[in-house]
Amino acid sequence: MTRPAFKPGLWGWLALFVLAALLPLLKPGGYVLDIAINTMIWAMLAYGLNVMLGYTGLLPLAHAGFFGIGAYAVGILTLKSGWSFWLAWPFAVILCALLGLLLGLVAFRTKGDVFAIFTLGVGVIIQLVINKWDALTGGNEGLNGVPPPQGFLGLDFSKAANFYYVALAALILTVLIVARTRGSVFGRSLVAIRGGEDLARSAGIDVFSHKLRAMMLSTALAGLAGGVYAAYVGFLGSSVTGPTTTFTVLLYLLVGGVGTLAGPLLGTALIYVALQFMKGLQDYQYIVFGPLLVLLVMFAPQGLAGLWDRSRLRRASARTERTVDHA
């Protein structure tokens, strides 16, 4: 049986999530919990983008649109239709997956830059529909008063310390799904497609079907993150569904490492936290991050997680050479 890609780093991930679970018990301030919850939400969105960009080599620039669809689906169903969050949330995930399937049926008839431009257009359309459909989404005024989750183990999820565990559970689920996908035959087939679609076809891989499934997984994870965002923030506006959000998440992914398991979480944590500390320099944030990103692409094109993997492989190779020399 093939060993999942998650297993070699299992103890590191377990330690990370155990430490994360202990954070609310230390009674940090509300600001710290807010940063932690938002980091987990945006990391989930980055993992969804990584499924497409990291494993198939395709850049879907409508990604934030599906985040918005998931968020608005939860917001509308809980606020206007009286649904429980625990029903609205999986419904939003399924809805995003199905809409991702429809997008893929059309978008995968294009390739490369045309695919990115086409999905960018779809993302803009999603934002415009959300912004103009006043009766359903609230239009420019947005959707205000989305209720937090209720009725689970008697916990009050309007408190950040309790909601933190909803976000953490969703992040753990996301990492498990992506890790399992990455180590499966399906995941290796996606990597083969990234290496060359013609070569993948010659190996017997159904390229179109695999890309459709990857798109569905990617948009489902975006919807998963969107549902958590809606329940936590309580207010939704169309600005969060636009291409700017997609490019911001892409920045997280590039810094952390495209195609790596730790990259989306690492990049999101570093950049999101840095941006919070630089709020006073909001007009100059990207003047700082722009040159840093250029240097990162030049010297660590696989991101920080990829840089760590390469250094670990070099150390392992050096140890092997020393062992051979001593023998």
C-alpha positions as CSV (number, residue, x, y, z in Angstrom):
1,M,0.0,0.0,0.0
2,T,1.3,3.4,-0.9
3,R,2.1,5.6,2.1
4,P,0.3,8.9,2.2
5,A,2.4,12.1,1.7
6,F,1.1,13.3,5.0
7,K,2.7,10.6,7.0
8,P,6.4,11.7,7.1
9,G,5.4,14.9,8.7
10,L,2.6,13.5,10.8
11,W,4.2,14.3,14.2
12,G,4.9,17.8,13.2
13,W,1.4,18.4,12.1
14,L,0.0,16.8,15.3
15,A,2.2,19.0,17.4
16,L,1.1,22.1,15.5
17,F,-2.6,21.4,15.9
18,V,-2.3,20.4,19.6
19,L,-0.5,23.6,20.3
20,A,-3.1,25.5,18.3
21,A,-5.9,23.8,20.3
22,L,-4.3,25.1,23.5
23,L,-4.2,28.7,22.5
24,P,-7.7,29.7,23.8
25,L,-6.9,28.0,27.1
26,L,-4.1,30.6,27.6
27,K,-6.8,33.3,27.5
28,P,-5.2,35.6,25.0
29,G,-6.7,38.9,24.0
30,G,-9.5,39.1,21.5
31,Y,-7.1,40.7,19.0
32,V,-4.9,37.6,19.0
33,L,-7.8,35.2,18.6
34,D,-9.1,37.4,15.7
35,I,-5.8,37.2,13.9
36,A,-5.6,33.4,14.5
37,I,-9.2,32.8,13.2
38,N,-8.7,34.9,10.1
39,T,-5.3,33.2,9.4
40,M,-7.0,29.8,9.5
41,I,-9.9,31.0,7.2
42,W,-7.5,32.5,4.6
43,A,-5.2,29.5,4.8
44,M,-8.2,27.2,3.9
45,L,-8.8,29.4,0.9
46,A,-5.1,29.2,-0.1
47,Y,-5.3,25.4,0.2
48,G,-8.1,25.4,-2.3
49,L,-6.1,27.5,-4.7
50,N,-3.1,25.2,-4.2
51,V,-5.1,22.2,-5.4
52,M,-5.4,23.8,-8.8
53,L,-2.2,25.8,-9.2
54,G,0.1,23.5,-7.2
55,Y,-1.1,20.2,-8.5
56,T,-2.5,20.8,-12.0
57,G,-0.5,23.9,-12.9
58,L,-3.6,25.9,-13.7
59,L,-4.4,29.3,-12.2
60,P,-8.2,29.8,-11.5
61,L,-8.7,33.6,-10.9
62,A,-12.3,33.1,-10.0
63,H,-11.3,31.5,-6.7
64,A,-12.5,34.3,-4.5
65,G,-15.8,34.3,-6.3
66,F,-16.5,30.8,-5.0
67,F,-15.3,31.9,-1.5
68,G,-18.0,34.6,-1.8
69,I,-20.7,32.1,-3.0
70,G,-20.0,29.9,0.0
71,A,-20.1,32.8,2.3
72,Y,-23.3,34.3,0.9
73,A,-25.0,30.9,0.7
74,V,-24.4,30.4,4.5
75,G,-25.4,34.0,5.2
76,I,-28.6,33.9,3.1
77,L,-29.7,30.5,4.4
78,T,-29.1,31.3,8.0
79,L,-30.2,34.9,8.1
80,K,-33.2,34.9,5.6
81,S,-34.3,31.2,5.6
82,G,-33.7,30.3,9.2
83,W,-31.4,27.4,8.4
84,S,-29.0,26.1,11.0
85,F,-25.4,26.9,10.2
86,W,-24.6,23.2,10.5
87,L,-27.0,22.5,7.5
88,A,-26.2,25.7,5.5
89,W,-22.4,25.1,5.7
90,P,-22.3,21.7,3.9
91,F,-24.9,22.9,1.5
92,A,-22.6,25.8,0.6
93,V,-19.7,23.4,0.1
94,I,-21.8,21.2,-2.2
95,L,-23.1,24.2,-4.1
96,C,-19.6,25.5,-4.7
97,A,-18.4,22.1,-5.9
98,L,-21.3,21.8,-8.4
99,L,-20.7,25.3,-9.7
100,G,-17.0,24.5,-10.0
101,L,-18.0,21.5,-12.1
102,L,-20.0,23.8,-14.4
103,L,-17.1,26.2,-14.7
104,G,-14.7,23.4,-15.4
105,L,-16.8,22.0,-18.2
106,V,-16.4,25.3,-20.1
107,A,-13.0,26.6,-18.8
108,F,-11.1,23.5,-19.5
109,R,-11.7,23.9,-23.2
110,T,-9.0,26.6,-22.8
111,K,-5.4,26.4,-21.7
112,G,-2.7,28.4,-20.1
113,D,-3.1,32.1,-20.0
114,V,-6.5,31.9,-21.8
115,F,-7.7,29.7,-18.9
116,A,-6.5,32.3,-16.3
117,I,-8.1,35.2,-18.2
118,F,-11.4,33.3,-18.7
119,T,-11.7,32.5,-15.0
120,L,-10.8,36.1,-14.2
121,G,-13.8,37.2,-16.2
122,V,-16.0,34.7,-14.4
123,G,-14.7,36.0,-11.1
124,V,-15.6,39.6,-12.1
125,I,-19.1,38.4,-13.2
126,I,-19.6,36.7,-9.8
127,Q,-18.7,39.9,-8.0
128,L,-21.0,42.0,-10.2
129,V,-23.9,39.6,-9.6
130,I,-23.4,39.7,-5.9
131,N,-23.1,43.5,-5.9
132,K,-26.2,44.1,-8.1
133,W,-28.6,41.4,-6.8
134,D,-30.0,43.7,-4.0
135,A,-33.0,41.5,-3.1
136,L,-30.9,38.5,-2.4
137,T,-27.4,39.7,-1.4
138,G,-28.1,43.2,-0.1
139,G,-26.1,44.7,-3.0
140,N,-23.9,47.5,-2.1
141,E,-25.2,47.5,1.5
142,G,-24.1,43.9,1.9
143,L,-25.6,41.3,4.2
144,N,-25.5,42.3,7.8
145,G,-26.3,40.2,10.9
146,V,-25.3,36.7,9.8
147,P,-25.8,34.6,13.0
148,P,-22.9,32.5,14.5
149,P,-23.4,28.8,14.7
150,Q,-25.9,27.6,17.3
151,G,-27.0,24.5,19.2
152,F,-23.8,22.4,19.2
153,L,-22.8,21.0,22.6
154,G,-24.4,24.0,24.2
155,L,-21.5,26.3,23.2
156,D,-21.9,30.0,22.5
157,F,-20.1,30.5,19.2
158,S,-20.6,34.2,19.3
159,K,-17.5,34.1,21.6
160,A,-14.3,34.1,19.7
161,A,-12.7,31.6,22.0
162,N,-15.4,29.1,21.1
163,F,-15.6,29.9,17.4
164,Y,-11.8,29.5,17.2
165,Y,-12.4,25.7,17.5
166,V,-14.8,25.7,14.5
167,A,-12.2,27.4,12.4
168,L,-9.5,25.0,13.7
169,A,-11.6,22.0,13.0
170,A,-12.3,23.2,9.4
171,L,-8.6,23.9,8.9
172,I,-7.6,20.4,10.1
173,L,-10.2,18.9,7.8
174,T,-8.9,20.9,4.9
175,V,-5.3,19.8,5.5
176,L,-6.3,16.2,5.9
177,I,-8.3,16.3,2.6
178,V,-5.5,18.0,0.7
179,A,-2.8,15.7,2.2
180,R,-4.9,12.6,1.4
181,T,-5.4,13.9,-2.2
182,R,-1.7,14.7,-2.6
183,G,-0.6,11.2,-1.6
184,S,-3.3,9.3,-3.6
185,V,-3.2,8.0,-7.2
186,F,-5.5,10.9,-8.1
187,G,-3.0,13.4,-6.7
188,R,-0.1,11.9,-8.5
189,S,-2.1,11.9,-11.7
190,L,-2.7,15.7,-11.2
191,V,1.0,16.2,-10.8
192,A,1.5,14.3,-14.0
193,I,-0.9,16.6,-15.8
194,R,1.0,19.6,-14.5
195,G,4.1,18.1,-16.1
196,G,2.4,17.8,-19.5
197,E,-1.1,16.9,-20.6
198,D,0.0,14.9,-23.6
199,L,2.4,12.8,-21.6
200,A,-0.3,12.3,-19.0
201,R,-2.7,11.1,-21.7
202,S,-0.1,8.7,-23.1
203,A,0.1,7.2,-19.6
204,G,-3.6,6.5,-19.7
205,I,-4.8,9.4,-17.5
206,D,-8.2,10.9,-18.3
207,V,-7.0,14.5,-18.2
208,F,-10.3,16.3,-18.6
209,S,-12.0,14.2,-15.9
210,H,-9.1,14.7,-13.4
211,K,-9.1,18.4,-13.9
212,L,-12.8,18.6,-13.4
213,R,-12.5,16.7,-10.1
214,A,-9.6,19.0,-9.0
215,M,-11.7,22.1,-9.8
216,M,-14.6,20.7,-7.8
217,L,-12.3,20.0,-4.8
218,S,-10.7,23.5,-5.1
219,T,-14.1,25.3,-5.2
220,A,-15.5,23.1,-2.4
221,L,-12.6,24.2,-0.2
222,A,-13.3,27.8,-1.1
223,G,-16.9,27.3,-0.1
224,L,-15.8,25.7,3.1
225,A,-13.7,28.7,4.0
226,G,-16.4,31.1,2.9
227,G,-18.9,29.5,5.2
228,V,-16.6,29.9,8.2
229,Y,-15.9,33.5,7.2
230,A,-19.6,34.4,7.0
231,A,-20.4,32.9,10.4
232,Y,-17.4,34.6,12.1
233,V,-17.6,38.1,10.6
234,G,-21.4,38.4,10.5
235,F,-21.2,40.9,7.6
236,L,-20.7,40.2,3.9
237,G,-19.8,42.6,1.2
238,S,-19.1,42.0,-2.5
239,S,-15.5,43.4,-2.2
240,V,-14.3,40.2,-0.6
241,T,-15.4,38.1,-3.6
242,G,-13.4,40.0,-6.2
243,P,-10.1,39.3,-8.0
244,T,-8.1,41.4,-5.4
245,T,-8.9,38.7,-2.8
246,T,-7.7,36.0,-5.3
247,F,-4.4,37.9,-5.9
248,T,-3.9,38.4,-2.1
249,V,-4.4,34.6,-1.5
250,L,-2.0,33.9,-4.4
251,L,0.6,36.0,-2.7
252,Y,0.1,33.9,0.5
253,L,0.6,30.8,-1.7
254,L,3.7,32.1,-3.5
255,V,5.4,33.0,-0.3
256,G,4.6,29.7,1.5
257,G,5.2,27.4,-1.4
258,V,3.1,26.4,-4.4
259,G,2.5,22.6,-4.5
260,T,3.6,22.0,-0.9
261,L,1.5,20.9,2.0
262,A,2.7,23.4,4.6
263,G,3.1,26.3,2.1
264,P,-0.5,27.7,2.2
265,L,-0.6,27.8,6.0
266,L,2.9,29.1,6.4
267,G,2.5,31.8,3.7
268,T,-0.8,32.9,5.1
269,A,0.4,33.1,8.7
270,L,3.5,35.1,7.8
271,I,1.9,37.6,5.3
272,Y,-1.5,38.1,7.1
273,V,0.2,38.7,10.5
274,A,2.7,41.1,8.9
275,L,-0.1,43.0,7.2
276,Q,-1.8,43.4,10.5
277,F,1.3,45.0,12.0
278,M,1.7,47.2,9.0
279,K,-1.8,48.7,9.0
280,G,-0.4,52.1,9.8
281,L,1.5,51.9,6.6
282,Q,-1.4,50.7,4.5
283,D,-0.5,52.8,1.5
284,Y,3.0,51.4,1.4
285,Q,2.5,47.8,2.3
286,Y,2.9,46.5,-1.2
287,I,5.9,48.7,-1.8
288,V,7.6,46.6,0.9
289,F,6.1,43.3,-0.2
290,G,6.7,43.8,-3.9
291,P,10.6,43.7,-3.8
292,L,10.5,40.9,-1.2
293,L,8.3,38.8,-3.5
294,V,10.7,39.4,-6.4
295,L,13.6,38.3,-4.3
296,L,11.7,35.2,-3.1
297,V,10.8,34.2,-6.7
298,M,14.4,34.7,-7.7
299,F,16.1,32.7,-4.9
300,A,13.3,30.5,-3.6
301,P,10.8,29.9,-6.5
302,Q,9.2,27.1,-4.5
303,G,8.4,29.3,-1.6
304,L,9.6,29.0,2.0
305,A,8.3,25.5,2.4
306,G,10.0,24.4,-0.8
307,L,13.2,26.1,0.5
308,W,13.0,24.0,3.7
309,D,12.4,20.8,1.7
310,R,15.4,21.5,-0.5
311,S,17.7,22.2,2.5
312,R,16.4,19.0,4.2
313,L,17.2,16.9,1.1
314,R,20.7,18.5,0.9
315,R,21.3,17.5,4.5
316,A,20.1,14.0,3.9
317,S,22.2,13.7,0.8
318,A,25.3,14.9,2.7
319,R,24.7,12.4,5.5
320,T,24.4,9.6,2.9
321,E,27.7,10.7,1.2
322,R,29.5,10.7,4.6
323,T,28.1,7.3,5.4
324,V,29.4,5.9,2.1
325,D,32.8,7.5,2.6
326,H,33.2,6.0,6.1
327,A,32.2,2.6,4.7
